[in-house]
Amino acid sequence: MRLEAVRKRYGRGPEVLAGVDLEVVPGVPAVVLGANGAGKSTLLRIAAGCSVPTSGRVRDRPRRVGYLPADLPVPERTPVRVWLAHLAAIRGPGRDGDEAAALLERLGFTGGPDTPMGRLSTGNARKVGLAQALTGSPALVVLDEPWSGLDDAAASTLDAVLGGVVAPLLVTDHTGRSGGLAGAERWSLAAGRLAPGPAPEAPRTVVVLHCPDEPARVLARLPPAARWSRDGPVLTVRVPVDGGDALLAAALAAGCSVLSVRRFGMR
């Protein structure tokens, strides 16, 4: 699958993508990194076929695409079992959802198959999104922040699952977990343009928090963070490695629960 000179503009606003070229091939996961608002989700929507570029084109995109958006559109009253079965039926005859149920079990899903989608926790909803994207033999897999909101055990399971994906794989990631994808090519998206390889990052601590208060209020009480992202009440905050203790203390004082702490770039 290839993106050729892809540009995207919404209305009269500035270009979100300003001429992106990218090829995604089997065995070489493509990881797109960039700041919040850089256009990563827009790029993935176009790659998955859920949005069209303002100009440029997408070539050789297969018909069967497994896509996990950053914000999963949730049918709130539909039970998990029914939603997965519906999506399996769309993919084709003979796909009854058993494969998705098995992956949910591997990921540690605890919501229950008859739970309405709207009543799932953030982590469980993410697991359902991954199950629908990664099953049914997709010929292209496009995952927007697949590790976001997952506990450590589920994230480790996802690492193993992605290691076995044979289809072309395109992901975005702010957690640092994509560093474990064997053979991956890393790309940096900034100012609408894609460049090979981000600059090497200094050692850092990544803390995933569950915060009941508004994110803006919580962030105002935390030490300055190099990068952060949110997924509902879940905040992922990245600070220099020596700032981890201060971040944890401030987060607990702000009423947040600590879901995970990981350190990257340490030798």
C-alpha positions as a Markdown table, in Angstrom:
| # | Residue | x | y | z |
|---|---|---|---|---|
| 1 | Met | 0.0 | 0.0 | 0.0 |
| 2 | Arg | 1.4 | 3.4 | -1.0 |
| 3 | Leu | 0.5 | 7.0 | -0.3 |
| 4 | Glu | 1.7 | 9.3 | -3.0 |
| 5 | Ala | 1.9 | 13.1 | -2.5 |
| 6 | Val | -1.0 | 13.0 | -0.2 |
| 7 | Arg | -2.3 | 16.3 | 1.0 |
| 8 | Lys | -5.2 | 17.0 | 3.3 |
| 9 | Arg | -7.0 | 20.3 | 4.2 |
| 10 | Tyr | -10.2 | 20.7 | 6.2 |
| 11 | Gly | -12.2 | 23.6 | 4.8 |
| 12 | Arg | -10.2 | 26.8 | 4.5 |
| 13 | Gly | -7.8 | 25.8 | 7.3 |
| 14 | Pro | -4.1 | 25.1 | 6.9 |
| 15 | Glu | -3.0 | 21.9 | 5.4 |
| 16 | Val | -2.8 | 19.0 | 7.8 |
| 17 | Leu | -0.8 | 16.9 | 5.4 |
| 18 | Ala | 1.4 | 18.6 | 2.9 |
| 19 | Gly | 2.6 | 16.0 | 0.5 |
| 20 | Val | 3.1 | 12.7 | 2.3 |
| 21 | Asp | 4.8 | 9.7 | 0.6 |
| 22 | Leu | 4.7 | 6.4 | 2.4 |
| 23 | Glu | 5.0 | 2.8 | 1.5 |
| 24 | Val | 3.8 | 0.0 | 3.9 |
| 25 | Val | 5.0 | -3.5 | 3.1 |
| 26 | Pro | 4.7 | -6.9 | 4.8 |
| 27 | Gly | 7.3 | -7.6 | 7.4 |
| 28 | Val | 8.3 | -4.0 | 7.9 |
| 29 | Pro | 5.9 | -2.2 | 10.4 |
| 30 | Ala | 5.7 | 1.5 | 9.7 |
| 31 | Val | 5.5 | 3.6 | 12.9 |
| 32 | Val | 4.4 | 7.2 | 12.6 |
| 33 | Leu | 5.4 | 9.5 | 15.5 |
| 34 | Gly | 4.7 | 13.1 | 16.1 |
| 35 | Ala | 3.3 | 15.7 | 18.5 |
| 36 | Asn | -0.4 | 16.0 | 19.4 |
| 37 | Gly | -2.2 | 17.6 | 16.4 |
| 38 | Ala | 0.5 | 16.8 | 13.9 |
| 39 | Gly | -1.9 | 14.9 | 11.7 |
| 40 | Lys | -1.1 | 11.3 | 12.5 |
| 41 | Ser | -4.8 | 10.3 | 12.9 |
| 42 | Thr | -5.7 | 12.0 | 9.6 |
| 43 | Leu | -2.9 | 10.1 | 7.9 |
| 44 | Leu | -4.1 | 6.8 | 9.2 |
| 45 | Arg | -7.8 | 7.5 | 8.3 |
| 46 | Ile | -6.7 | 8.1 | 4.7 |
| 47 | Ala | -4.5 | 5.0 | 4.7 |
| 48 | Ala | -7.4 | 2.9 | 6.0 |
| 49 | Gly | -9.9 | 4.3 | 3.4 |
| 50 | Cys | -12.0 | 6.2 | 5.9 |
| 51 | Ser | -11.1 | 9.6 | 4.6 |
| 52 | Val | -10.0 | 10.8 | 1.1 |
| 53 | Pro | -7.1 | 13.1 | 0.5 |
| 54 | Thr | -7.5 | 16.6 | -0.8 |
| 55 | Ser | -5.0 | 15.7 | -3.5 |
| 56 | Gly | -2.6 | 12.8 | -4.1 |
| 57 | Arg | -3.6 | 9.2 | -4.1 |
| 58 | Val | -3.5 | 5.9 | -2.2 |
| 59 | Arg | -2.4 | 2.9 | -4.3 |
| 60 | Asp | -2.8 | -0.8 | -3.8 |
| 61 | Arg | -4.9 | -0.6 | -0.7 |
| 62 | Pro | -6.5 | -4.0 | -0.2 |
| 63 | Arg | -10.2 | -4.5 | 0.3 |
| 64 | Arg | -9.9 | -6.0 | 3.7 |
| 65 | Val | -8.4 | -3.5 | 6.2 |
| 66 | Gly | -8.2 | -3.9 | 9.9 |
| 67 | Tyr | -8.5 | -0.4 | 11.4 |
| 68 | Leu | -8.5 | 0.8 | 14.9 |
| 69 | Pro | -9.2 | 4.6 | 15.1 |
| 70 | Ala | -8.0 | 6.8 | 17.9 |
| 71 | Asp | -11.5 | 7.3 | 19.1 |
| 72 | Leu | -13.6 | 4.2 | 18.5 |
| 73 | Pro | -17.2 | 5.0 | 17.4 |
| 74 | Val | -19.1 | 3.1 | 20.1 |
| 75 | Pro | -22.7 | 1.9 | 19.6 |
| 76 | Glu | -23.5 | 2.5 | 23.3 |
| 77 | Arg | -26.4 | 0.1 | 23.7 |
| 78 | Thr | -25.1 | -2.8 | 21.6 |
| 79 | Pro | -23.6 | -5.7 | 23.5 |
| 80 | Val | -20.0 | -6.6 | 22.8 |
| 81 | Arg | -20.9 | -10.0 | 21.4 |
| 82 | Val | -23.5 | -8.5 | 19.0 |
| 83 | Trp | -21.1 | -5.8 | 17.7 |
| 84 | Leu | -18.2 | -8.2 | 17.1 |
| 85 | Ala | -20.6 | -10.7 | 15.3 |
| 86 | His | -21.9 | -7.9 | 13.2 |
| 87 | Leu | -18.4 | -6.8 | 12.1 |
| 88 | Ala | -17.4 | -10.4 | 11.5 |
| 89 | Ala | -20.5 | -10.8 | 9.2 |
| 90 | Ile | -19.5 | -7.8 | 7.2 |
| 91 | Arg | -16.0 | -9.3 | 6.6 |
| 92 | Gly | -17.5 | -12.4 | 5.0 |
| 93 | Pro | -19.3 | -15.8 | 5.4 |
| 94 | Gly | -17.9 | -18.2 | 7.9 |
| 95 | Arg | -16.4 | -15.5 | 10.2 |
| 96 | Asp | -18.5 | -15.9 | 13.4 |
| 97 | Gly | -16.6 | -13.9 | 15.8 |
| 98 | Asp | -14.8 | -16.8 | 17.6 |
| 99 | Glu | -11.4 | -15.5 | 16.6 |
| 100 | Ala | -12.2 | -12.1 | 18.1 |
| 101 | Ala | -13.5 | -13.7 | 21.4 |
| 102 | Ala | -10.2 | -15.7 | 21.6 |
| 103 | Leu | -8.2 | -12.5 | 21.2 |
| 104 | Leu | -10.2 | -10.7 | 23.8 |
| 105 | Glu | -9.5 | -13.5 | 26.3 |
| 106 | Arg | -5.8 | -13.2 | 25.5 |
| 107 | Leu | -5.9 | -9.4 | 26.1 |
| 108 | Gly | -7.5 | -10.0 | 29.5 |
| 109 | Phe | -10.9 | -8.5 | 28.6 |
| 110 | Thr | -13.1 | -8.3 | 31.7 |
| 111 | Gly | -16.2 | -6.5 | 30.5 |
| 112 | Gly | -18.3 | -9.6 | 29.6 |
| 113 | Pro | -19.7 | -10.4 | 26.1 |
| 114 | Asp | -23.2 | -9.2 | 26.9 |
| 115 | Thr | -22.1 | -5.8 | 28.3 |
| 116 | Pro | -23.3 | -2.8 | 26.3 |
| 117 | Met | -20.4 | -1.2 | 24.6 |
| 118 | Gly | -21.2 | 2.2 | 26.3 |
| 119 | Arg | -20.7 | 0.7 | 29.7 |
| 120 | Leu | -17.1 | -0.6 | 29.1 |
| 121 | Ser | -14.1 | 0.9 | 30.8 |
| 122 | Thr | -11.6 | 2.7 | 28.5 |
| 123 | Gly | -9.2 | -0.3 | 28.6 |
| 124 | Asn | -11.9 | -2.9 | 27.8 |
| 125 | Ala | -13.3 | -0.8 | 25.0 |
| 126 | Arg | -9.8 | -0.5 | 23.5 |
| 127 | Lys | -9.4 | -4.3 | 23.7 |
| 128 | Val | -12.7 | -4.7 | 21.8 |
| 129 | Gly | -11.4 | -2.3 | 19.2 |
| 130 | Leu | -8.2 | -4.3 | 18.8 |
| 131 | Ala | -10.2 | -7.5 | 18.5 |
| 132 | Gln | -12.3 | -6.2 | 15.6 |
| 133 | Ala | -9.2 | -4.8 | 13.9 |
| 134 | Leu | -6.8 | -7.7 | 14.2 |
| 135 | Thr | -9.2 | -10.6 | 13.4 |
| 136 | Gly | -10.8 | -11.7 | 10.1 |
| 137 | Ser | -7.5 | -12.0 | 8.2 |
| 138 | Pro | -7.0 | -8.3 | 7.2 |
| 139 | Ala | -4.7 | -7.7 | 4.3 |
| 140 | Leu | -3.7 | -4.3 | 5.8 |
| 141 | Val | -3.6 | -3.4 | 9.5 |
| 142 | Val | -3.9 | 0.3 | 10.5 |
| 143 | Leu | -3.8 | 1.0 | 14.3 |
| 144 | Asp | -4.0 | 4.4 | 15.8 |
| 145 | Glu | -2.3 | 4.4 | 19.3 |
| 146 | Pro | -3.1 | 0.7 | 19.9 |
| 147 | Trp | -1.3 | 0.6 | 23.3 |
| 148 | Ser | -3.2 | 3.6 | 24.6 |
| 149 | Gly | -5.3 | 2.7 | 27.7 |
| 150 | Leu | -4.0 | -0.8 | 28.1 |
| 151 | Asp | -2.6 | -2.3 | 31.3 |
| 152 | Asp | 0.9 | -3.7 | 31.2 |
| 153 | Ala | -0.2 | -7.3 | 30.8 |
| 154 | Ala | -2.5 | -6.4 | 27.9 |
| 155 | Ala | 0.2 | -4.3 | 26.3 |
| 156 | Ser | 2.7 | -7.1 | 26.5 |
| 157 | Thr | 0.1 | -9.5 | 24.9 |
| 158 | Leu | -0.4 | -6.9 | 22.1 |
| 159 | Asp | 3.3 | -6.8 | 21.5 |
| 160 | Ala | 3.3 | -10.5 | 20.9 |
| 161 | Val | 0.2 | -10.4 | 18.7 |
| 162 | Leu | 1.6 | -7.6 | 16.5 |
| 163 | Gly | 4.9 | -9.5 | 16.2 |
| 164 | Gly | 2.9 | -12.2 | 14.5 |
| 165 | Val | 1.1 | -10.0 | 12.0 |
| 166 | Val | 2.1 | -10.9 | 8.5 |
| 167 | Ala | 0.0 | -8.2 | 6.7 |
| 168 | Pro | 1.4 | -4.7 | 6.2 |
| 169 | Leu | 1.2 | -2.8 | 9.5 |
| 170 | Leu | 0.9 | 0.9 | 10.1 |
| 171 | Val | 0.7 | 2.3 | 13.6 |
| 172 | Thr | 1.0 | 5.5 | 15.6 |
| 173 | Asp | 2.4 | 5.4 | 19.1 |
| 174 | His | 3.1 | 7.8 | 22.0 |
| 175 | Thr | 3.8 | 5.1 | 24.6 |
| 176 | Gly | 7.2 | 3.9 | 23.4 |
| 177 | Arg | 6.0 | 0.4 | 23.0 |
| 178 | Ser | 6.5 | 0.4 | 19.2 |
| 179 | Gly | 10.2 | 0.3 | 19.9 |
| 180 | Gly | 9.7 | -3.5 | 20.3 |
| 181 | Leu | 8.3 | -4.1 | 16.8 |
| 182 | Ala | 11.0 | -6.1 | 15.0 |
| 183 | Gly | 12.2 | -4.5 | 11.8 |
| 184 | Ala | 10.0 | -1.4 | 12.1 |
| 185 | Glu | 10.6 | 1.7 | 10.1 |
| 186 | Arg | 10.0 | 4.9 | 12.2 |
| 187 | Trp | 8.7 | 8.1 | 10.7 |
| 188 | Ser | 8.3 | 11.6 | 12.1 |
| 189 | Leu | 5.3 | 13.7 | 11.1 |
| 190 | Ala | 5.7 | 17.5 | 11.6 |
| 191 | Ala | 4.3 | 20.5 | 9.7 |
| 192 | Gly | 2.4 | 18.1 | 7.5 |
| 193 | Arg | 5.4 | 16.4 | 6.2 |
| 194 | Leu | 6.8 | 12.9 | 6.9 |
| 195 | Ala | 10.5 | 12.3 | 7.4 |
| 196 | Pro | 12.4 | 9.1 | 8.1 |
| 197 | Gly | 13.3 | 8.4 | 11.7 |
| 198 | Pro | 12.6 | 10.7 | 14.7 |
| 199 | Ala | 15.5 | 12.2 | 16.5 |
| 200 | Pro | 16.9 | 9.9 | 19.3 |
| 201 | Glu | 15.0 | 10.5 | 22.5 |
| 202 | Ala | 16.7 | 11.0 | 25.8 |
| 203 | Pro | 15.9 | 8.5 | 28.6 |
| 204 | Arg | 12.4 | 9.1 | 29.8 |
| 205 | Thr | 9.7 | 7.9 | 32.1 |
| 206 | Val | 6.2 | 7.2 | 30.8 |
| 207 | Val | 3.4 | 7.2 | 33.3 |
| 208 | Val | -0.2 | 6.2 | 32.5 |
| 209 | Leu | -2.7 | 7.8 | 34.9 |
| 210 | His | -6.5 | 7.5 | 35.4 |
| 211 | Cys | -7.6 | 10.9 | 36.5 |
| 212 | Pro | -11.3 | 11.7 | 37.4 |
| 213 | Asp | -10.8 | 15.5 | 37.1 |
| 214 | Glu | -10.6 | 17.4 | 33.8 |
| 215 | Pro | -7.2 | 16.8 | 32.1 |
| 216 | Ala | -6.4 | 20.5 | 31.9 |
| 217 | Arg | -6.8 | 20.8 | 35.6 |
| 218 | Val | -4.7 | 17.7 | 36.3 |
| 219 | Leu | -1.9 | 18.8 | 33.9 |
| 220 | Ala | -1.7 | 22.2 | 35.6 |
| 221 | Arg | -0.8 | 20.4 | 38.8 |
| 222 | Leu | 1.8 | 18.2 | 37.3 |
| 223 | Pro | 5.5 | 19.0 | 36.6 |
| 224 | Pro | 6.1 | 20.2 | 33.0 |
| 225 | Ala | 5.9 | 17.2 | 30.7 |
| 226 | Ala | 7.8 | 16.8 | 27.4 |
| 227 | Arg | 4.7 | 15.1 | 25.9 |
| 228 | Trp | 1.3 | 14.0 | 26.9 |
| 229 | Ser | -1.8 | 12.5 | 25.4 |
| 230 | Arg | -5.3 | 11.6 | 26.7 |
| 231 | Asp | -7.8 | 8.8 | 26.1 |
| 232 | Gly | -10.9 | 9.8 | 28.1 |
| 233 | Pro | -9.9 | 9.8 | 31.7 |
| 234 | Val | -6.6 | 8.1 | 30.9 |
| 235 | Leu | -3.6 | 10.4 | 30.7 |
| 236 | Thr | -0.2 | 9.2 | 29.3 |
| 237 | Val | 2.6 | 11.6 | 30.4 |
| 238 | Arg | 6.2 | 11.5 | 29.4 |
| 239 | Val | 8.9 | 13.3 | 31.3 |
| 240 | Pro | 12.7 | 13.1 | 31.6 |
| 241 | Val | 13.7 | 10.0 | 33.4 |
| 242 | Asp | 14.8 | 11.9 | 36.5 |
| 243 | Gly | 11.4 | 13.6 | 36.7 |
| 244 | Gly | 9.4 | 10.4 | 37.3 |
| 245 | Asp | 9.3 | 10.5 | 41.1 |
| 246 | Ala | 8.1 | 14.2 | 41.1 |
| 247 | Leu | 5.4 | 13.3 | 38.5 |
| 248 | Leu | 4.1 | 10.4 | 40.5 |
| 249 | Ala | 3.9 | 12.4 | 43.7 |
| 250 | Ala | 2.0 | 15.2 | 42.0 |
| 251 | Ala | -0.3 | 12.8 | 40.2 |
| 252 | Leu | -1.3 | 11.1 | 43.4 |
| 253 | Ala | -1.8 | 14.5 | 45.1 |
| 254 | Ala | -4.1 | 15.4 | 42.2 |
| 255 | Gly | -6.3 | 12.3 | 42.9 |
| 256 | Cys | -5.1 | 10.2 | 40.0 |
| 257 | Ser | -4.5 | 6.5 | 40.0 |
| 258 | Val | -1.3 | 5.2 | 38.5 |
| 259 | Leu | -2.0 | 2.5 | 35.9 |
| 260 | Ser | 1.6 | 1.9 | 34.8 |
| 261 | Val | 5.2 | 3.3 | 35.0 |
| 262 | Arg | 7.7 | 2.5 | 32.3 |
| 263 | Arg | 11.2 | 3.8 | 31.7 |
| 264 | Phe | 12.8 | 3.9 | 28.2 |
| 265 | Gly | 16.3 | 4.7 | 26.9 |
| 266 | Met | 18.0 | 3.4 | 30.0 |
| 267 | Arg | 21.2 | 1.3 | 29.7 |
